[in-house]
Amino acid sequence: MFLNRISLMKQDVEDFGEYPFTVPSINSLEQLDLSNAVTFFVGENGSGKSTLLEGIADKCGFNTAGGGRNNMYRVHASESVLGDYLRLSWMPKVTNGFFMRAESFYHFATHLEDVDEDGFQSYGGRSLHKQSHGESFLSLFLNRFNGRALYLLDEPEAALSPQRQLTFLRILKDMTAEEDCQFIIATHSPILLGYPDAKILSFDGDFIEEIDYEETDHYRITKYFLDHREKFLKEILED
Ligand SMILES: Nc1ncnc2c1ncn2[C@@H]1O[C@H](COP(=O)(O)OP(=O)(O)OP(=O)(O)O)[C@@H](O)[C@H]1O
């Protein structure tokens, strides 16, 4: 555990009527305590998960297009307005880490290819562009990243099959237990959310609040769908 508290410096906000403060979860944010090596952000589309994740990445000095402090390429870097208003509390402070969103992973892989000097040894000996999206994503984690770091991941499941999501759970376990890493992950995946000992923060209500796995819509809807597929489809597809 490194990052243990995220606070919004409300006194510095000039206009709560402008993005990102128009997003209810951000508007009501005061402080979030992180007590687990793995934290999930969960909530409906548009509930503010990426906004907060990008804000944290920005405040950490990571590239908001994807990457760490030393990956300052300029492709699709998005401006995070929120970062300026966040205070991050560390114990101890780490500067090592990485922000990754599945949709800009391709650009990140291109950047790594441009700066590669060791014949892709850091990524299992093969250019990330010669691996599939999911393979290259796991390759990065397995080969390149190591301990005492904070990883911020936006919907990593987009790259991963259900089987590979299970592999990713194992990587999470190893990296937190053996490598002393911390993860904050925005996800819609009921598989990833099932990781034990994670704190799940819901962005759906008036405030960001902790929620149990079984209370998430992702778990409930997926379970109901799988248990009652025909009835469910009838309900939503027939008038
Ligand atoms: N640059 C921006 N300017 C204005 N509004 C924005 C901007 N970026 C995002 N928004 C709005 O802020 C809200 C929160 O967006 P955000 O991307 O944080 O949601 P999310 O919870 O990550 O959603 P998803 O699950 O779909 O990725 C949305 O209503 C979105 O349209």
PDBQT file of the ligand as one rigid body, heavy atoms in Angstrom, charges set to zero:
ROOT
HETATM    1  N1  LIG A 301     -13.626  16.489 -21.090  1.00  0.00    +0.000 N 
HETATM    2  C1  LIG A 301     -14.910  16.432 -20.683  1.00  0.00    +0.000 A 
HETATM    3  N2  LIG A 301     -15.688  17.528 -20.704  1.00  0.00    +0.000 NA
HETATM    4  C2  LIG A 301     -16.968  17.496 -20.275  1.00  0.00    +0.000 A 
HETATM    5  N3  LIG A 301     -17.584  16.386 -19.815  1.00  0.00    +0.000 NA
HETATM    6  C3  LIG A 301     -16.851  15.263 -19.782  1.00  0.00    +0.000 A 
HETATM    7  C4  LIG A 301     -15.483  15.218 -20.205  1.00  0.00    +0.000 A 
HETATM    8  N4  LIG A 301     -15.021  13.953 -20.049  1.00  0.00    +0.000 NA
HETATM    9  C5  LIG A 301     -16.054  13.240 -19.543  1.00  0.00    +0.000 A 
HETATM   10  N5  LIG A 301     -17.146  14.025 -19.390  1.00  0.00    +0.000 N 
HETATM   11  C6  LIG A 301     -18.451  13.613 -18.824  1.00  0.00    +0.000 C 
HETATM   12  O1  LIG A 301     -18.238  13.303 -17.460  1.00  0.00    +0.000 OA
HETATM   13  C7  LIG A 301     -19.024  12.190 -17.084  1.00  0.00    +0.000 C 
HETATM   14  C8  LIG A 301     -18.132  11.123 -16.455  1.00  0.00    +0.000 C 
HETATM   15  O2  LIG A 301     -17.303  10.561 -17.464  1.00  0.00    +0.000 OA
HETATM   16  P1  LIG A 301     -16.264   9.391 -17.158  1.00  0.00    +0.000 P 
HETATM   17  O3  LIG A 301     -15.538   9.129 -18.435  1.00  0.00    +0.000 OA
HETATM   18  O4  LIG A 301     -15.475   9.753 -15.971  1.00  0.00    +0.000 OA
HETATM   19  O5  LIG A 301     -17.262   8.198 -16.801  1.00  0.00    +0.000 OA
HETATM   20  P2  LIG A 301     -16.943   6.659 -16.508  1.00  0.00    +0.000 P 
HETATM   21  O6  LIG A 301     -17.601   6.333 -15.209  1.00  0.00    +0.000 OA
HETATM   22  O7  LIG A 301     -15.487   6.397 -16.631  1.00  0.00    +0.000 OA
HETATM   23  O8  LIG A 301     -17.750   5.959 -17.682  1.00  0.00    +0.000 OA
HETATM   24  P3  LIG A 301     -17.482   4.597 -18.530  1.00  0.00    +0.000 P 
HETATM   25  O9  LIG A 301     -17.848   3.457 -17.642  1.00  0.00    +0.000 OA
HETATM   26  O10 LIG A 301     -18.433   4.748 -19.675  1.00  0.00    +0.000 OA
HETATM   27  O11 LIG A 301     -16.036   4.613 -18.960  1.00  0.00    +0.000 OA
HETATM   28  C9  LIG A 301     -19.768  11.730 -18.330  1.00  0.00    +0.000 C 
HETATM   29  O12 LIG A 301     -21.074  12.242 -18.292  1.00  0.00    +0.000 OA
HETATM   30  C10 LIG A 301     -18.971  12.329 -19.445  1.00  0.00    +0.000 C 
HETATM   31  O13 LIG A 301     -19.783  12.608 -20.545  1.00  0.00    +0.000 OA
ENDROOT
TORSDOF 0
